[in-house]
Amino acid sequence: MEVMKRNEPALMMYAASEYDSNLYYAVKFSVPDPFPFFQIKGKKIILMSDLELGRSQKQAKVDEVLSYSDWQVKARKAGNDKPGVADVTAYFLKSNKIKTIQVPDNFNLGLADALRKRGIKVESKTDPFFEERVYKSKEEVRMITQSLRYTETAIHKLEDLLRKSKIKGKFVHYGGQKVTSELLKKVLNVSMMEDNCIGSHTIVASGNLGCDPHNTGTGPVWANQSLIVDVFPRSADTFYYADITRTFVKGKASPALKAQYEAVKVAQERGIDMVAPGVNGRAVHQTIQWDMENRGYFTEKRNGTMVGFFHGTGHGLGLDVHEPPRVNSSDHVLKKGEVVTVEPGLYYPGVGAVRIEDLLVVTDKGHQNLTVYPKKLEIS
Amino acid sequence: MEVMKRNEPALMMYAASEYDSNLYYAVKFSVPDPFPFFQIKGKKIILMSDLELGRSQKQAKVDEVLSYSDWQVKARKAGNDKPGVADVTAYFLKSNKIKTIQVPDNFNLGLADALRKRGIKVESKTDPFFEERVYKSKEEVRMITQSLRYTETAIHKLEDLLRKSKIKGKFVHYGGQKVTSELLKKVLNVSMMEDNCIGSHTIVASGNLGCDPHNTGTGPVWANQSLIVDVFPRSADTFYYADITRTFVKGKASPALKAQYEAVKVAQERGIDMVAPGVNGRAVHQTIQWDMENRGYFTEKRNGTMVGFFHGTGHGLGLDVHEPPRVNSSDHVLKKGEVVTVEPGLYYPGVGAVRIEDLLVVTDKGHQNLTVYPKKLEIS
């Protein structure tokens, strides 16, 4: 094992671990400003500013915390007039006899070019940068599930509000006011914040707005029309995401919308049933596609806009809301420990938008559906 | 003007505008997944996935929205078997007779190297990528001020809770329970979320914990000791940040802590008074340093930990919480429209931590302090 580690390439990252998931994964410590990270012969080393030195010595899960300003002084003594990040880190690498580093694809290009000028060979590696990040531990699944429960709590509050609402004319009313996407997003985001989960880009899209799958929704909620509720917060405690989508109708759905909902629900359940180690994600995606096509739901461009099912079936989730693997037309064999969404949708302006999303972990022999929220279209 | 634009280098970005501020600044449109952006002869062009095509045509502030999958088909016909992002964007650039692109420093290294292999010259540009981003318009100042008002509303709620709290022994109690940093952060973050502002990494640090300036705080709040409250949310409506720090003591501060607070407050006010166009930020920083040193507050390492004033005086703020310019020992002449913080601090474990931060915009002849929250140490 030790020998293997000695043959591993030296790794480097330079980012703010508050925002960069590979770096957070490596150090388990959140910093809002960029700092250099190295992994040399299996040893994790970070160079921290005076501002972060004390905190990182206590909290960072690394082998060594070094003072950035100490290394800046060393680099200056070695002949750099005003040593910047590239000077300091190149000097540090050379002092450790490292000539080649492997960095993530999203490594800062400016810094990479500056290191290359200083004689360091910089090779980028596509995600997953850390292979093991794809396979979630029990503890990681627990943290993801916790984020999901808080999200489900928030959606229950939204559903309660819609249940107590009244239909007046074409719109939904509550407390004498029109219910809007903005109000419902606030209900979700505030509820999640009470559980220290940060909702961002939360989608509550009514009627045809939901037919643009990333439209977050604005304006009044229509009665008797589809309402897409897609919520994917990050826990500010654990940094792990959750992701769930439900589609509701306040009032009565049209027969066409009901049939469309049923098609998505049945196809999703067929897709979910397939999720197991050794199964190709492409097969899951194609089964869902075919299932919906067999019911007459086709994907095509109409008047320049896509209709039907025109996104992937799912994506990996963890410290990023979208991370490897993808469950779509690309070739990927599912493995134990992968956490993926299964979220088919059908979008036909005029009829409405339907998307249903559950979160699954691939287990030894099959999968566990982490989502417990019921799937029911109409709210009376 | 037109001629100038034609001589400008072609720009490219590839990022998720939800997280990348330069890209958001360019397109004023938030997308959670990466997409290619080009600026060619002054014209802004984006290549969008089918998923985002409809929404971006309606919402993105660009000259042209093109279909990524259409260009993928073109790149395939031109001889790429399975065209990836580098194939498609290189083909797009060549079709537009572009051989050299300028990209931000934080451009994805993997993509840059792949474009270079395909014959595109990729040059990175250090921030500010768009010079004009540094100089805030009236509308931008209005949005920043709005985020700040919501933040101040949240801090008022925290102060109210502390006012209603009781001191029992060494700790602060409310509703029969110990008041904790976690509770107070929740009060802040939930209040801000009600105004659609996302608090992240919010700091409420009691006693010696505050002496690590980025320690976000945990555990019970001590009576009669310093409490650092540093809050910097991003509006989910406008995407503009605010940033403010206040230091409180529930109960009575020690004479040493009172004197330390006074030193920071007076130095901060002296620094703020200096802020005007043509003034070097370094002079502001040094004046604050000297002012505090003259009162006997020295900056040094004690037992391996920094004490005193060991961070910069301030930073630019806008679509990023930290952006150019810095107000510190580096050379930067302030200019009209820059929005900067002035936030000196003094940290002495055993006595306590003090930091006071206001947000300023540099005006024609001086500055306007955007912050209205009072500066008062003790809460009885």
Interface residues (C-beta under 8 A of the other chain):
Chain A: E18 Y19 S30 V31 P32 D33 D50 L51 E52 L53 G54 R55 K58 V103 P104 D105 N106 F107 N108 L109 G110 L111 A112 D113 V122 S124 K125 T126 K186 N189 V190 M193 E194 N196 I198 G199 S200 H201 C211 D212 P213 H214 N215 A236 T305 M306 F310 H311 V321 H322
Chain B: E18 Y19 S30 V31 P32 D33 D50 L51 E52 L53 G54 R55 K58 V103 P104 D105 N106 F107 N108 L109 G110 L111 A112 D113 V122 S124 K125 T126 K186 N189 V190 M193 E194 N196 I198 G199 S200 H201 C211 D212 P213 H214 N215 A236 T305 M306 F310 H311 V321 H322
